[in-house]
Amino acid sequence: MLKKYGMVVLILFAFVAFSPVYAAGISKLIDNFENNTDLMNPEWWVFDRVTRTVVKNPVMRPGDPTAKSCGKYSLNIRGKANNWYCGGIGTYVGTDASSFTGLELSIFGNGTGNGKLKIELYDDDKGSWETKYDKDWMPLKDDIWAFEQNVDWRGWKRVYLPFSGFVLTNPKKGDGKMNFDQVNGSGGLLQIQMIALASSADGEVNLNIDNAALVVKEEDQE
């Protein structure tokens, strides 16, 4: 009998530990780049004046838990600005993110003057599970929600971007509501883009990202 119950407990533990959404912090990993060195699973696209490459992480400082959590690899984003703007990267998500309170990721900065990341979240307002664009690469019918994160430190830092801090940047395209659920045929949170902005008009951006995940922070729950 003990063996039977022991097996049940083991199975339950395995389900919780390896489920995409699990109780320890409640999160859903988007990518940690440990097994995605070719950036194809999930695929990360790139646009304009940036490059994106999976690289080996810098030597870890002793006692740095964020660096330790980043493992061996992270995604390097590098580019030179034209009028502050460098370009960016993105990935398709297509998930129900309504049970999460925000996005978390680890960022490796190279000190002051390194610029910022503009993180964009696209929701699905037309139920097509894909984003269709106009000639200026703006969604025809979906909302874009954006958050700007300054990267003015050196080394690894874990940052939390609450959904409540994102603002609508393309009014009158979608319905103007943050629809990250998958009801009535919606694809929910369709995609994430990260745009690199320099700290000067012709400056450069050079930073790494890792452990991107949708998370729940208890302090944001009512």
C-alpha positions in Angstrom: 0.0 0.0 0.0 2.8 2.4 0.8 4.4 1.7 -2.5 1.1 2.5 -4.2 0.7 5.8 -2.5 4.4 6.6 -3.0 4.0 6.1 -6.7 0.9 8.4 -6.8 2.9 11.1 -4.9 5.8 10.7 -7.4 3.5 11.1 -10.4 1.8 14.2 -8.9 5.3 15.7 -8.2 6.4 15.1 -11.7 3.3 16.7 -13.1 3.7 19.8 -11.0 7.4 20.1 -11.6 7.3 19.7 -15.4 4.0 21.4 -16.2 4.3 24.6 -18.2 2.4 26.4 -15.4 3.5 25.2 -12.0 2.9 26.1 -8.4 6.5 27.3 -7.6 5.9 31.0 -8.4 3.3 30.0 -11.1 5.1 30.7 -14.4 5.1 29.7 -18.0 8.5 29.7 -19.7 8.8 31.4 -23.0 12.5 30.7 -23.6 15.7 30.2 -21.7 17.8 29.5 -24.8 19.5 26.5 -23.3 18.1 24.2 -26.0 17.3 26.8 -28.6 20.7 27.8 -29.9 19.4 28.0 -33.5 16.5 30.2 -32.4 13.9 28.1 -34.1 12.0 26.4 -31.2 10.5 28.8 -30.5 11.5 30.9 -33.5 12.8 34.4 -32.8 12.6 36.7 -35.8 14.7 39.9 -36.2 14.1 43.2 -37.9 16.0 46.3 -38.9 19.5 47.1 -37.5 20.0 44.5 -34.8 21.5 41.0 -34.7 20.4 38.3 -32.3 22.7 35.4 -31.4 22.7 32.8 -28.7 26.0 33.1 -26.8 27.7 31.6 -23.8 27.0 33.6 -20.7 29.7 35.7 -19.1 31.6 34.2 -16.2 29.3 34.1 -13.2 30.1 36.2 -10.1 30.2 34.0 -7.0 27.0 34.2 -5.0 24.9 35.8 -7.9 21.6 33.8 -8.0 20.4 35.5 -11.1 23.5 34.6 -13.0 23.3 31.1 -11.8 19.7 30.8 -12.9 20.7 31.8 -16.4 22.6 28.6 -17.1 25.1 28.4 -19.9 23.4 30.4 -22.7 21.4 33.6 -23.3 20.3 35.7 -26.3 22.6 38.6 -27.2 20.9 41.6 -28.9 23.2 44.1 -30.5 22.7 47.0 -32.9 23.6 50.6 -33.9 20.9 53.2 -33.7 19.6 55.5 -36.5 17.7 58.3 -34.7 17.7 56.3 -31.4 16.1 53.3 -33.0 18.0 50.1 -33.6 15.5 47.4 -34.4 14.2 44.4 -32.6 13.3 40.7 -32.2 10.1 38.9 -31.6 8.5 35.5 -31.1 5.0 34.0 -31.5 3.3 33.0 -28.2 -0.3 32.2 -29.0 -1.3 31.4 -25.4 -3.9 32.3 -22.8 -2.1 34.7 -20.5 -5.1 35.9 -18.6 -4.1 34.0 -15.4 -0.7 35.8 -15.3 0.1 39.2 -13.9 3.2 40.1 -16.0 6.3 39.2 -17.9 9.7 38.5 -16.2 13.1 38.2 -17.8 16.7 38.4 -16.9 18.7 41.1 -18.6 22.5 41.4 -18.8 23.6 45.1 -19.1 26.9 46.6 -19.9 26.6 49.7 -17.7 25.2 53.2 -18.1 24.5 54.5 -21.6 23.4 51.1 -22.8 19.9 52.2 -23.8 16.5 50.5 -23.2 14.2 47.7 -24.3 10.7 48.5 -25.4 8.7 45.3 -24.9 5.5 45.0 -27.0 2.7 42.5 -26.3 0.1 41.8 -29.1 -3.3 40.5 -28.3 -5.8 38.9 -30.7 -8.9 41.0 -31.3 -10.1 39.3 -34.4 -9.8 35.7 -33.5 -7.4 34.7 -36.4 -4.5 33.5 -34.2 -2.2 35.6 -36.3 -1.3 39.2 -36.8 -1.9 40.9 -40.1 -0.1 44.2 -40.8 -0.5 47.3 -42.9 2.3 48.7 -45.1 4.0 50.2 -42.1 4.1 46.9 -40.2 1.4 48.0 -37.8 -1.4 45.5 -36.9 -4.6 46.0 -38.8 -7.0 45.0 -36.1 -5.0 43.9 -33.0 -3.8 46.0 -30.0 -0.1 46.6 -29.1 0.7 47.0 -25.4 4.1 48.5 -24.6 6.5 48.9 -21.6 9.9 50.6 -21.7 12.7 49.2 -19.5 15.9 51.2 -19.1 19.0 49.0 -19.0 21.5 51.1 -17.0 23.2 48.5 -14.9 26.2 46.1 -15.4 25.7 42.4 -15.0 22.6 40.3 -14.6 19.3 41.6 -13.2 15.9 40.0 -13.0 13.1 42.4 -13.9 9.4 42.1 -13.6 7.1 43.9 -16.0 3.5 44.0 -14.7 0.8 43.9 -17.3 -0.8 46.9 -15.5 2.3 48.9 -16.5 1.8 48.4 -20.2 0.1 51.1 -22.3 -1.8 50.9 -25.5 0.3 52.3 -28.4 -2.0 51.9 -31.4 -5.4 53.1 -30.4 -8.4 52.5 -32.7 -6.9 49.4 -34.3 -8.2 46.8 -31.9 -10.8 47.1 -29.2 -8.4 48.9 -26.8 -8.8 46.2 -24.1 -6.0 43.9 -22.9 -7.5 40.6 -24.1 -5.0 37.9 -23.2 -7.6 35.2 -22.7 -8.5 32.6 -25.3 -12.3 33.0 -25.3 -14.6 33.2 -28.4 -11.9 31.8 -30.7 -9.2 34.4 -29.7 -5.6 33.4 -29.7 -5.0 35.4 -26.5 -1.5 36.8 -26.2 -0.3 36.4 -29.8 3.3 37.6 -29.8 6.1 39.4 -27.9 8.5 41.9 -29.5 11.5 43.5 -27.9 12.8 46.7 -29.5 16.3 48.1 -28.8 16.5 51.8 -28.3 19.9 53.5 -27.8 20.8 56.1 -25.2 21.9 58.5 -27.9 20.7 59.2 -31.5 23.6 57.3 -33.0 24.5 55.1 -30.1 24.8 51.3 -29.8 22.9 48.7 -27.8 24.5 45.5 -26.5 22.7 43.4 -24.0 21.6 39.8 -23.2 18.2 38.5 -22.3 17.3 35.1 -20.7 14.6 33.2 -18.8 11.7 35.1 -20.4 8.5 33.9 -18.7 4.9 34.8 -18.0 4.5 34.9 -14.2 2.1 35.6 -11.3 3.2 38.0 -8.6 1.0 37.7 -5.5 1.3 41.4 -4.7 -0.5 42.1 -7.9 -3.4 39.9 -7.2 -6.5 41.4 -5.5 
